[in-house]
Amino acid sequence: MFHFLAFATLLAATAAWFDWRTGHIPNRLTLLGLTVAILGHFVHGTVTVGLGAGVEQAALAIGGALGCALVPLFMHWKGAMGGGDVKLFAALGAALHPLAGIEAETYAFVAAMLLAPAKLAWEGTLLRTLASTVTLVVNPLRKKAQRRPLPKEMVTWFRLGPAVFLGTATTLVIHLFSVRSVP
């Protein structure tokens, strides 16, 4: 499992670099990562145990891709996440299988929850963004005539790639120490 964790961390680091520099995660990177993960699990399972295990491992990789893409896909549909992030989570799910993939995804969202307010505070927009958040939450409770428009300058875009890398790296470190601590 370590080599797939290392691969996923390298994939997430590369995606984070692209996201940080350009604001986009290339399709070539995520689709190549997805393909390598599925084929890698198939080959690894086939070589170590047999063809049946290879098929099972590839099926788990596909299940991990689908499972890890569900929440990000919904967020993308609602306009809260970019498509590159969705494809990156799918590729990581394929590399890590469902449980470790969802673990990495959870750590990524926790990292984003910590990084986003820090970024907004650094930019001096934290309080205005919090006020916009309150408006977003309260508006549906108001009558249509009383709803306040959300100013476009209050909407901010957060590059999730670095948080995904932190979440994946955290998963790698936790799994490294949990394997080594077992007698």
MOZI-V877237 format. One record per residue. RES is the residue in three letters. PHI is phi in degrees with one decimal (none if undefined). NEAR is the number of other C-alpha atoms within 12 Angstrom. Layout:
res: {RES RES}
phi: {PHI PHI}
near: {NEAR NEAR}
This chain:
res: {MET PHE HIS PHE LEU ALA PHE ALA THR LEU LEU ALA ALA THR ALA ALA TRP PHE ASP TRP ARG THR GLY HIS ILE PRO ASN ARG LEU THR LEU LEU GLY LEU THR VAL ALA ILE LEU GLY HIS PHE VAL HIS GLY THR VAL THR VAL GLY LEU GLY ALA GLY VAL GLU GLN ALA ALA LEU ALA ILE GLY GLY ALA LEU GLY CYS ALA LEU VAL PRO LEU PHE MET HIS TRP LYS GLY ALA MET GLY GLY GLY ASP VAL LYS LEU PHE ALA ALA LEU GLY ALA ALA LEU HIS PRO LEU ALA GLY ILE GLU ALA GLU THR TYR ALA PHE VAL ALA ALA MET LEU LEU ALA PRO ALA LYS LEU ALA TRP GLU GLY THR LEU LEU ARG THR LEU ALA SER THR VAL THR LEU VAL VAL ASN PRO LEU ARG LYS LYS ALA GLN ARG ARG PRO LEU PRO LYS GLU MET VAL THR TRP PHE ARG LEU GLY PRO ALA VAL PHE LEU GLY THR ALA THR THR LEU VAL ILE HIS LEU PHE SER VAL ARG SER VAL PRO}
phi: {none -59.6 -66.0 -74.9 -65.2 -64.3 -60.2 -62.5 -66.8 -64.7 -61.1 -65.3 -64.5 -64.7 -62.7 -62.3 -62.3 -61.2 -63.0 -63.7 -79.5 -118.1 82.8 -135.5 -108.9 -63.2 -59.7 -56.9 -67.5 -70.4 -70.8 -65.1 -61.1 -61.9 -65.3 -62.0 -64.3 -65.1 -65.1 -61.9 -66.2 -62.2 -64.5 -59.8 -65.2 -67.9 -70.0 -80.2 -123.7 154.4 -58.7 -60.3 -67.9 -62.9 -64.6 -62.9 -66.4 -65.7 -64.6 -63.7 -64.5 -65.1 -62.0 -64.0 -62.5 -67.0 -63.2 -78.8 -91.2 -59.1 -64.6 -60.5 -64.5 -62.7 -64.5 -64.9 -59.6 -87.1 83.0 -100.8 -155.2 -80.4 -66.2 -63.3 -64.3 -61.4 -66.4 -65.2 -61.8 -63.8 -64.0 -66.8 -62.6 -66.4 -69.2 -100.9 67.6 -58.2 -67.8 -68.2 -63.9 -68.2 -61.1 -62.8 -63.7 -63.0 -62.5 -64.9 -67.7 -64.5 -61.1 -64.1 -64.5 -86.5 -75.7 -60.1 -63.4 -64.1 -62.9 -64.8 -65.2 -60.7 -81.1 78.6 -117.6 -61.0 -66.1 -65.1 -67.8 -62.8 -63.5 -64.8 -63.5 -61.9 -60.9 -60.7 -75.1 -82.6 -51.8 -63.1 -83.2 -86.3 -67.0 -54.3 -68.8 -97.6 -69.9 -97.1 -72.6 -91.8 -60.6 -61.2 -71.8 -85.0 -82.1 -119.9 -111.2 -114.6 -81.5 -81.4 -49.7 -61.6 -68.1 -65.0 -61.4 -60.9 -64.4 -69.9 -63.8 -62.6 -61.4 -59.5 -63.1 -61.5 -70.2 -62.6 -73.4 -72.2 -72.7 -74.0 -83.2 -80.6 -69.1}
near: {22 22 18 33 34 25 30 46 38 27 42 49 29 28 42 35 24 27 30 21 15 14 22 30 34 28 23 20 31 37 27 25 36 40 27 28 42 35 27 33 38 29 23 27 24 19 16 15 16 16 17 18 19 23 23 23 33 33 27 31 40 33 30 34 40 31 32 38 33 24 24 33 25 18 16 19 15 12 15 20 29 28 29 33 45 39 40 55 55 46 51 57 50 47 53 49 38 31 23 36 44 34 31 42 45 28 28 37 31 23 27 26 20 19 24 26 22 17 22 23 16 12 14 14 20 21 18 22 26 21 19 23 20 18 22 20 15 18 19 15 14 14 10 11 10 12 15 20 20 21 15 11 12 22 22 24 19 26 33 42 43 37 36 51 42 35 38 46 34 30 34 31 20 20 24 18 14 13 13 11 9 8 6}
